[in-house]
Amino acid sequence: MEKILVGLKRVVDYNVRVRVRNDGSGVETDGVKMSINPFDEIALEEALRIKERGEASEVIVISVGGVDAQQQLRTGLAMGADRAILVDSDDSVEPLGVARIFKNIIDRDEIDLVLLGKQAIDDDNSQTGQMLAAIWGRPQATFASKLDLDGDTAKVTREVDAGLEIIEVDLPAVITVDLRLNEARYVKLPDIMKAKKKPLEVIAVADLGIDPGPQIKELSFEAPAERERGVMVDDVAGLVAALKEKGLA
């Protein structure tokens, strides 16, 4: 296997409390810490481990978004990726548009394996990997908690409702990963400095001949209602009375 493509999405850091903008137009991002989507970070770590075992020759990271996404790509390069691609788009791109963009890069760079996070923590769609596999016409394995490569096949242990399922897929393929697959490495300062010299290609989405226009129109955003304080009861009769008062019994 020669090349692995890993998607990295820029999202609000998981430690940050998400706030809706005052005008209800979206989530507040000004002055907010942004990071690589945690599931994507796990996907990149797995790709790097595959390369370190000598089972791949190049790891490429890709992101779709504005120029600010270069920060996350540079982090991916500091982790150990060989080169990065930013598909520049000022507008938010939905999973189908991202899948079409990735397919274009796959064909151009002759990718052998695509590793993606199983979902992004901002929209929780869990759609891009599945859509990409359908467009590419290649096998997919989702929610991977273990990955073993053997020549032109991949054995994937995936988490399902009933427990664990083990499947084999032929390569090239799309694999989406779960958090239990591995633990991402810590990026050190020397690696950050080296990453500045690694190639980062910027492509305008229009140059790919793809219209990633939105299929869904977002009308407004609002924060969830605050939870009411609980009520202390002395006994079962008090509990039943409280439930009746709220119309729940």
Number of C-alpha atoms within 10 A of each C-alpha: 18 14 20 26 28 29 28 30 27 23 20 20 17 15 9 10 8 15 13 16 15 11 9 13 13 15 16 14 14 8 6 14 12 20 19 25 22 23 25 28 28 26 29 31 23 21 27 25 14 20 20 12 9 11 17 18 15 18 25 25 25 25 24 28 21 16 13 12 22 22 14 22 27 24 20 29 27 22 21 24 25 18 20 24 20 23 24 21 16 12 12 14 18 17 20 20 21 24 22 20 22 25 17 16 16 18 10 9 13 14 20 17 22 26 26 28 29 27 22 21 18 15 9 9 12 17 16 24 28 21 19 25 20 14 13 19 11 14 17 22 25 22 22 25 19 17 18 12 16 11 10 12 14 20 17 23 20 21 18 11 6 6 7 11 13 14 10 17 18 16 19 22 23 26 26 26 31 22 18 13 19 16 12 18 13 8 14 10 10 9 14 17 12 13 22 13 11 15 13 20 13 16 14 15 18 12 9 13 10 13 12 20 12 14 11 7 6 9 8 10 14 14 11 7 6 6 6 6 6 6 7 9 12 7 8 9 10 12 15 13 14 16 12 11 10 8 8 9 10
